[in-house]
Amino acid sequence: MSNLIRQMGHVVIGSPDPEGAAKHLSDVTGVRVTDRDGDTVYTSSNERHHEVTYVPGNGEVIAMGLEVINAAALDTIYERAKSDGLQILSDQPIGPHYDRALRLVAPGGSVFELHTPIAANQTARYIGGGGARPKRIEHVNFWTPQIAAFKEFLEGVLGMELSDKTSDEVGHWYRAADGYHHCVAVLGTDELRFHHYAFDHNSLYDLQRIADNLHVLDEAMAYGPGRHGAGDNIFTYYLDPHGCLVENSTEMAHIDHWEPSVWDVSAGMAAKWINKWGTPPPPVFDTAGIPFAKTD
């Protein structure tokens, strides 16, 4: 089945303080504020108009965006979503500077926006943003109580390809047409939770700079550095003001042809699937995350 998703798109987060959240993300990672519309603040790490958007809210995810291959792919997703009885929230873009979108509720309650490309109308180089300046938003990770149905959604509705999974069928990593190991990672758990979103960086030095920025802010990393087994990327994590983890990553595997790996989880969080370098995550890794906005 053809992959209908080109790449990771964007994330929209409801925040009690959109300006403060955007400033924190900029101070730590180096993304810049590209635009404002009333209380809405748009940020990006590259030429795209936005990658992480903050709107007024209470610390919840409004939508996770995935960029489709083309408009015809969006039509195909719409027909498949209708056929599967999925709840469609809107056929209008949630933000500016892209032409078409489809926002829907995936099995388990997570909210996705499938959309045409966001305009690359920003300069490649910019002044401001004190962090390392990542290359792009890389992936999202969330936990869902309906892992089997969600896998069918990714594969059957979006046409995404499985890169890796855990031996207990709890963890799964899916890639888009751009070939990076994953842009969506999901774990099966008892509750729905948006665990983290990640930025792709140029080098390990960038992750060092982020750690130093956190020190200046009198904060600290939540986990890392380490190297994930699934994806092979070097990582660090910190908590944003809402309690969501932000991963900063470099060297994610790029796939031309791939037989999905099955990672042994008999050692739990001390296993190599999560960190080849051996250090298991601290308790905050299990408790972090924010809810999705209610769609009722």
N, C-alpha and C positions, 0 to 999 in steps of 0.2 A: 504494500500500500504506500502511495506517495506521501511524503511528508508535506503537509500544508503550511507549516510554520517555518519561517526563515530564521528567526533569531529571537532572543529576549527583547522585550519591548520597553515596558516601564512599570512603575509601581505608584499607586495613589494611596496615601496614608492620611487618615483623619487625625488631626492633632489639636490639643488644647491651645497650642502656641505655634502656628505654622512658621512664623518668622524665626522664632527661637530654634525650632527643629531644623530649619534650613541652614541657619547659621552654624549650628553644631555640626551638621554633616559637612559643611564647607570647611570649618575650622579643622576637623579631624582628617577628612579624606582629600579635600582640595577641589571638590566639585564647585561649580559656581551657580549663583542665582542668575537665571536667564530672563525671567519675566515675573511680573506680578499682575494679578487681576483681583482687585479687592483684597480679601483675606487669603487668597490662594497664591502659593509661592511655587514656582517651577525651578528645578535645578537640573543640571546636566554636566557630564564629564567630557563632552566632546561637541561636535557640530550640531547634534540633534537638539531640537528646542527643549525637550525635557526627557528625563529618565526617572527621577523621583519627584513627585508632586505632593505638596502638603496642602490640605484643605482643612477648614475648621471641623473638629471632631473630638473624640474622646480617647484616641489611641487605638484605632482599628484600621484594618485594611479595607479600602473601598473597592479596589480591583488590582489584579495582577495582569499586566498587558503582555501579549505575545504578538509579534509582527508576522503577518501572513506573507506567503510567497507573492500573491497578487490578488486582485479583486475577485477573480474567479474562485480562488481558494476560499475566500470569505463566503461566497455564495454556497460553496459545497459544505462548509462547516455549518452554515445556517440550516441547510436542508437536513443534514445529519442530526443536528441538535433537535430540530422539530420532530424528526422521525423517532428519536429516542425519548421524547417527552420532557426534555430539559426546560427549565424555566428560563425564558429570555427576558432580560430586564430592559434592554434598550437596543435599538439599532442606530443610535446616534453617538458620535465620539464623546467621551467624557471630558476631553480636553481639546485645546486648539491645535492647529497646524498638522492635522492629518484628515484625510477625506472621508473614510468610512470605518465603521467599527460595529462589533456585535458583542454586547455584554451579556453574559449568561452565568447561571449557577451550575457548577459542576457537581457530580455526585459527591455527597458528603458535606456540601454547603460552601465550598470555596468559590470565589467570584473571579472570573476571567474576563478580560476584554481582548478579543481578537481584532486586530486593526491593521490597516494599511500603513505604509511607512510614515513615521513622524518626520517632518521637514528638517533637513540639515541646513538650517538658516542661521547658525551661530558661527563665530570665528573659531578657527582651530586653536588659536593661542589667545590667552586672556590674562588680565591682571586681576588679582584677588583670589581668595581661596588659599588657605595656609597649608593645606596638606600635600599629598604626593601627586594629586591629579591623575586619577585612574583613566584607563583607556575607554571603558564602557561598563554599563551594568551587565553583569555576567549571568546570574541565575537567581532563582527563588527556591526556597525550601519551606515546605509546610507539612504539617502532620494532620492526618485525617482518619476518622473512624470507619471509612468505607473504602479501603485500599483496593479491593478487587474491582469494584464498580468504577473507581477513579482511573485505574489502569486501562480499563476498557474504553473510557472516555478519551484518554490521551492517545491510545492506539487507534480506536475505531472512529472517533470524531475528528481528531486533529491529525491523525496519521503519523504521530511521533514515533521515534525508534528507541527501543530499550538499549541502553549502554551497559548497565550493570545492575545487579540485584543482590540482596543478601540471601543467605542459605535458608533463612526462616521465612522468606517471602514478605518481610516487613518493609525493607528499604528498597527503593527503586530510583534509578537515575535515567532520565530521558533526554535525548538530544533533538535539536532542530536541524534544518537543512544546512546551516552554516558549519556543521561538523564538529563543533566543540562538544566535549564529553557529555555535558548536560546543561540545559537551561531551566529544567524543572526537576527538582528532587523531592521525593515524597516518602514519608514514613507512615505506616499504619499504627495508630495509637487510639486511646479511648476517647480523645477529644479533638475537635478541630482547632488548629492553632497555626498562625503564620509564624514560622520560627525565625527565618532570616532571609535577607537578600544580600547579594554579593557583588563586588566590583572587581574587575580584572585590571591588574597593574603590570608595569613593565619589568620590575625586578624586585628581589628581596629587599633591596635598599628602601624601596617605597614602603614596605611593611614596617621597616625600622622607623621610618619617619613618622608614620601613623602612631606607633607606640610612643615616640617622643612627644607628639602632639597631645596624646592622652595624658602623659605625665604633666605637661604644662598646664592642662586643664584640671589637674588634681584628680584624674580618673585613671583607669587601668584597663588593660586587656582582660577579656573574660576567658579567653582560651587561645593557646598557641604561643609561639609558632609551632607548626607541625606540617606533615605532608599527608593528605588524604590518600587512602588506598583507591577508592572509587573516584576517578578523575585525575589522580596523581598530582594535584595542585598543592602548592605550599600555601598555608592559610594562617590568618589570625582573625579573632573575633572580638568585638566590643559591643556593649549595650548602648542603644540609642536612648533618648529621653523618654521613650514610651515603654521600654522594656523589651524591645525587639533587638535581636542580634544583627549586627552588620558584619559580614565577612569581607575581608580583603585578601585577594588571592593572586597568585601568579603561577604560570607554567601549567595551566590546565591542558590535559591531553586533547589533541585534535585528531579526529577519526576520519580515515578514508574508507576503510573496511574493518568491520569489528564483529567478533562473536562475543555476545555479552558474557562478562565474568560473573561468577557466583562467589560472593565473599563469605567466608566462614565467620559466623557470629557466636561460636561456642564460648568465646572468651568475653562476650558482651561488649561493653564500651572500651575494654582494653584490647580489642582485636584490631587487626591491621586495616580493616575496611575503613575505619574512621581516622587512624593515625599510624602511618608506617613507622614513624619515629618513636612510637611506643607510649607516649603519655596520654592517659585517658582524659576525657573532658571533666571539668569540675561540676559540682551539683547545679550551678547556674545554667549550664547548658541544657539540662533537662527541664528547668522551670521557665526559661526565657520564652518569649513569644507574645504575640498580641492576637486578639480575635479578628474575625472578619465582620464587617458591618452587616447588620441584620437586613434581610431582603424581603421580609414579610410586609 
